[in-house]
Amino acid sequence: MRPHVRVGARHTVMWAAVALVALLSLSGCLIKPHALNKEDVKARMVQDFRAITSVEEPVMGPISLYEAIARALKYNLDAKVKTMQVQLAHQQLNVAHYSLLPHLSANAGFDGRNNFAGGVGQSIITGRQAVEPFTSSEKNVMSGNLALSWDVLDFGLSFVRAQQAADNVMIAEEEKRRIAVRLVQEVRSAYWRAVSAERVLPRIQFLNESVAKAVENAQRIVDRKLQTPLTPLNYQRDLLNIQREVRRLFRELSTAKTQLASMMGLPPGTPFDLVIPPRETAVPVVNLDSQKMEEQALMLRPELRAIDYKKRINAKEAKAVFLELFPSLKVSFGGYYNSNSFLFYQNWLTYAAQVSWNLLSVFRTPAKLKAIEAHGQMLDAQSLALTLSILTEVHVGAAQFVHAKEEYQDAWNYQRTQASIVEHTKNMWIAQKTNDLTLIRERVSDVAADVRLDAARSGVETAYATLMASLGEEAVPATMGEQNLAELTDSIRQYWEPSGFTMSETERRSEAHATPVVH
């Protein structure tokens, strides 16, 4: 029988430990939320502002369309986010690869006490002490082991999860490609609208001055009663209508350069010039074969391809559920060391195998399979709805492109006709066969014709970019890699200059989207 003093000491130690745990638990409740201070917010603001205003490759000259696309793909913040998401997906796949390896653990420890760990034996028959107190352990013992263990079921599940991680990489790649296609579409539209604004800017001032002068002259004629009031007033009304239309078009184009700078990742207010292509630039040519366009869109649109990968992930989830039905087989092997001199062997090897089976897993499997089936049906419905939407986009985009080309041709014919009228009117004015008001009106109409022509060309480029986006056309060559701005610009120029598409290109580009292999 142990003395009462030892029992009391044990109780004291126990209550001290309980009091210490309670004190530590209460101290955790003392942590309260606090708002960010001004210094933290200011530091974040300064850091973000520096990141936004810094330009890795400054503008060295006039920016062409292909350089604008290259800058957008390299420095646009949305594109950078998608690139980082792809990198994150690759890292997660690498982590999944390591989960396929067995567990190898190394342990070392030290155990010590102020007295020997000993014991006695008691007779079952008489209840008397059979042997004198003895010990089989030293006071201080050091131990260590290196053990290898492998769970066969965990390996199978980890392999399935790694395959799903590989599909997630492809989903991230498709999302990155979708952003690239959208960027190319928006950059082409903004670039041509900015070009139109650059062309119109110097002539807008002429328009305002000419209209103001013409209105003043018309008002003077009315005041002096040199003609019947209706004629100069009608003339004044025509001038004001032309001025209003041109200003409306210019207002729509005036923000294009700012939008283009934002897409290229340039800091707000950064001055830059554009390469102004001649008006005789060829209009993009597209093979408007409905069947081929539909096939290309359904094959290459990243939204549909992402759903295909999600379907593969869902199918692999069903495999994982069936694997969970099997018993788990865990095998282990390890080497051990213990410094206790009382041991007969201080070094030894162990090997073991253990089988375990969660019998209740069979009851939750049907519910899991139903959830997977419901998810698959939802993905099928999404795919059908998206397919119909994409086919509609293709046909609408093709119709818009045809109408935009017709409008551009009409604007081109109108501008050439108006230019000829201005030339003849100028000759008549030189020969004093017409008055100043007529010449000014025709010159104003000529400016308006130029604005309409630029707006129509911008509409063609926008419609072309929209059509290419609806077809899932690749925005950049697959080999862009880590090219610098100049190299990427040349690659995009060589990639985009040939107009139209063929089914061989479609097949070649679809083969470029390969699934990462899980080793």
ChimeraX attribute file (.defattr): number of C-alpha atoms within 10 A of each C-alpha:
attribute: neighborCount
match mode: 1-to-1
recipient: residues
	/A:1	3
	/A:2	6
	/A:3	7
	/A:4	9
	/A:5	9
	/A:6	10
	/A:7	10
	/A:8	11
	/A:9	11
	/A:10	12
	/A:11	12
	/A:12	12
	/A:13	11
	/A:14	12
	/A:15	12
	/A:16	12
	/A:17	12
	/A:18	11
	/A:19	12
	/A:20	12
	/A:21	12
	/A:22	11
	/A:23	11
	/A:24	10
	/A:25	11
	/A:26	11
	/A:27	10
	/A:28	9
	/A:29	8
	/A:30	7
	/A:31	8
	/A:32	6
	/A:33	5
	/A:34	6
	/A:35	5
	/A:36	8
	/A:37	8
	/A:38	9
	/A:39	9
	/A:40	9
	/A:41	11
	/A:42	11
	/A:43	11
	/A:44	12
	/A:45	12
	/A:46	11
	/A:47	11
	/A:48	11
	/A:49	12
	/A:50	12
	/A:51	11
	/A:52	14
	/A:53	14
	/A:54	12
	/A:55	13
	/A:56	11
	/A:57	12
	/A:58	10
	/A:59	13
	/A:60	8
	/A:61	10
	/A:62	12
	/A:63	17
	/A:64	17
	/A:65	23
	/A:66	24
	/A:67	21
	/A:68	23
	/A:69	29
	/A:70	26
	/A:71	24
	/A:72	26
	/A:73	27
	/A:74	19
	/A:75	19
	/A:76	20
	/A:77	16
	/A:78	17
	/A:79	21
	/A:80	16
	/A:81	12
	/A:82	20
	/A:83	20
	/A:84	14
	/A:85	17
	/A:86	21
	/A:87	15
	/A:88	14
	/A:89	21
	/A:90	19
	/A:91	14
	/A:92	16
	/A:93	23
	/A:94	15
	/A:95	13
	/A:96	21
	/A:97	19
	/A:98	11
	/A:99	17
	/A:100	21
	/A:101	14
	/A:102	16
	/A:103	12
	/A:104	13
	/A:105	11
	/A:106	12
	/A:107	10
	/A:108	12
	/A:109	10
	/A:110	11
	/A:111	10
	/A:112	11
	/A:113	10
	/A:114	7
	/A:115	9
	/A:116	14
	/A:117	13
	/A:118	11
	/A:119	11
	/A:120	11
	/A:121	13
	/A:122	12
	/A:123	10
	/A:124	9
	/A:125	6
	/A:126	8
	/A:127	9
	/A:128	10
	/A:129	12
	/A:130	12
	/A:131	11
	/A:132	9
	/A:133	11
	/A:134	12
	/A:135	12
	/A:136	13
	/A:137	15
	/A:138	19
	/A:139	14
	/A:140	14
	/A:141	15
	/A:142	14
	/A:143	16
	/A:144	16
	/A:145	17
	/A:146	15
	/A:147	18
	/A:148	15
	/A:149	18
	/A:150	18
	/A:151	19
	/A:152	16
	/A:153	18
	/A:154	19
	/A:155	15
	/A:156	16
	/A:157	21
	/A:158	19
	/A:159	19
	/A:160	22
	/A:161	21
	/A:162	24
	/A:163	23
	/A:164	23
	/A:165	24
	/A:166	24
	/A:167	24
	/A:168	23
	/A:169	24
	/A:170	23
	/A:171	23
	/A:172	21
	/A:173	21
	/A:174	23
	/A:175	21
	/A:176	22
	/A:177	23
	/A:178	22
	/A:179	20
	/A:180	23
	/A:181	26
	/A:182	18
	/A:183	23
	/A:184	27
	/A:185	23
	/A:186	20
	/A:187	29
	/A:188	23
	/A:189	22
	/A:190	26
	/A:191	28
	/A:192	27
	/A:193	28
	/A:194	23
	/A:195	24
	/A:196	26
	/A:197	24
	/A:198	20
	/A:199	15
	/A:200	23
	/A:201	15
	/A:202	10
	/A:203	16
	/A:204	20
	/A:205	11
	/A:206	15
	/A:207	26
	/A:208	16
	/A:209	12
	/A:210	19
	/A:211	23
	/A:212	16
	/A:213	14
	/A:214	23
	/A:215	20
	/A:216	13
	/A:217	16
	/A:218	22
	/A:219	16
	/A:220	13
	/A:221	17
	/A:222	17
	/A:223	11
	/A:224	10
	/A:225	10
	/A:226	11
	/A:227	12
	/A:228	10
	/A:229	15
	/A:230	10
	/A:231	13
	/A:232	21
	/A:233	16
	/A:234	12
	/A:235	16
	/A:236	21
	/A:237	13
	/A:238	15
	/A:239	22
	/A:240	17
	/A:241	11
	/A:242	19
	/A:243	21
	/A:244	12
	/A:245	14
	/A:246	24
	/A:247	18
	/A:248	12
	/A:249	18
	/A:250	20
	/A:251	12
	/A:252	13
	/A:253	21
	/A:254	19
	/A:255	14
	/A:256	22
	/A:257	22
	/A:258	17
	/A:259	16
	/A:260	23
	/A:261	23
	/A:262	19
	/A:263	24
	/A:264	21
	/A:265	22
	/A:266	25
	/A:267	17
	/A:268	12
	/A:269	10
	/A:270	12
	/A:271	11
	/A:272	14
	/A:273	14
	/A:274	17
	/A:275	14
	/A:276	17
	/A:277	11
	/A:278	7
	/A:279	10
	/A:280	7
	/A:281	8
	/A:282	7
	/A:283	13
	/A:284	15
	/A:285	11
	/A:286	17
	/A:287	12
	/A:288	16
	/A:289	9
	/A:290	13
	/A:291	9
	/A:292	16
	/A:293	25
	/A:294	19
	/A:295	14
	/A:296	23
	/A:297	24
	/A:298	21
	/A:299	17
	/A:300	21
	/A:301	22
	/A:302	23
	/A:303	19
	/A:304	20
	/A:305	19
	/A:306	20
	/A:307	17
	/A:308	17
	/A:309	20
	/A:310	20
	/A:311	20
	/A:312	15
	/A:313	21
	/A:314	18
	/A:315	16
	/A:316	17
	/A:317	19
	/A:318	18
	/A:319	15
	/A:320	18
	/A:321	19
	/A:322	14
	/A:323	16
	/A:324	18
	/A:325	18
	/A:326	15
	/A:327	14
	/A:328	17
	/A:329	15
	/A:330	16
	/A:331	16
	/A:332	17
	/A:333	15
	/A:334	17
	/A:335	15
	/A:336	17
	/A:337	16
	/A:338	18
	/A:339	17
	/A:340	17
	/A:341	12
	/A:342	11
	/A:343	12
	/A:344	7
	/A:345	11
	/A:346	13
	/A:347	14
	/A:348	11
	/A:349	12
	/A:350	10
	/A:351	12
	/A:352	10
	/A:353	12
	/A:354	10
	/A:355	10
	/A:356	10
	/A:357	12
	/A:358	11
	/A:359	10
	/A:360	9
	/A:361	13
	/A:362	14
	/A:363	10
	/A:364	11
	/A:365	16
	/A:366	12
	/A:367	11
	/A:368	15
	/A:369	16
	/A:370	12
	/A:371	13
	/A:372	18
	/A:373	15
	/A:374	12
	/A:375	16
	/A:376	18
	/A:377	13
	/A:378	13
	/A:379	17
	/A:380	15
	/A:381	12
	/A:382	13
	/A:383	19
	/A:384	13
	/A:385	11
	/A:386	16
	/A:387	18
	/A:388	12
	/A:389	12
	/A:390	21
	/A:391	19
	/A:392	14
	/A:393	19
	/A:394	25
	/A:395	17
	/A:396	16
	/A:397	21
	/A:398	25
	/A:399	15
	/A:400	19
	/A:401	24
	/A:402	17
	/A:403	15
	/A:404	21
	/A:405	21
	/A:406	14
	/A:407	19
	/A:408	22
	/A:409	15
	/A:410	15
	/A:411	21
	/A:412	21
	/A:413	14
	/A:414	17
	/A:415	21
	/A:416	15
	/A:417	14
	/A:418	20
	/A:419	19
	/A:420	13
	/A:421	17
	/A:422	21
	/A:423	15
	/A:424	13
	/A:425	21
	/A:426	21
	/A:427	14
	/A:428	14
	/A:429	15
	/A:430	11
	/A:431	9
	/A:432	10
	/A:433	10
	/A:434	14
	/A:435	13
	/A:436	13
	/A:437	19
	/A:438	16
	/A:439	20
	/A:440	20
	/A:441	21
	/A:442	19
	/A:443	23
	/A:444	25
	/A:445	23
	/A:446	22
	/A:447	23
	/A:448	24
	/A:449	23
	/A:450	24
	/A:451	26
	/A:452	23
	/A:453	23
	/A:454	24
	/A:455	24
	/A:456	23
	/A:457	26
	/A:458	24
	/A:459	22
	/A:460	25
	/A:461	24
	/A:462	24
	/A:463	25
	/A:464	26
	/A:465	25
	/A:466	26
	/A:467	24
	/A:468	25
	/A:469	25
	/A:470	29
	/A:471	26
	/A:472	25
	/A:473	22
	/A:474	22
	/A:475	22
	/A:476	21
	/A:477	14
	/A:478	10
	/A:479	9
	/A:480	13
	/A:481	8
	/A:482	9
	/A:483	12
	/A:484	13
	/A:485	18
	/A:486	14
	/A:487	14
	/A:488	24
	/A:489	22
	/A:490	13
	/A:491	18
	/A:492	20
	/A:493	18
	/A:494	12
	/A:495	15
	/A:496	14
	/A:497	10
	/A:498	10
	/A:499	11
	/A:500	12
	/A:501	17
	/A:502	12
	/A:503	12
	/A:504	9
	/A:505	12
	/A:506	19
	/A:507	13
	/A:508	10
	/A:509	16
	/A:510	14
	/A:511	9
	/A:512	9
	/A:513	14
	/A:514	8
	/A:515	14
	/A:516	15
	/A:517	9
	/A:518	15
	/A:519	8
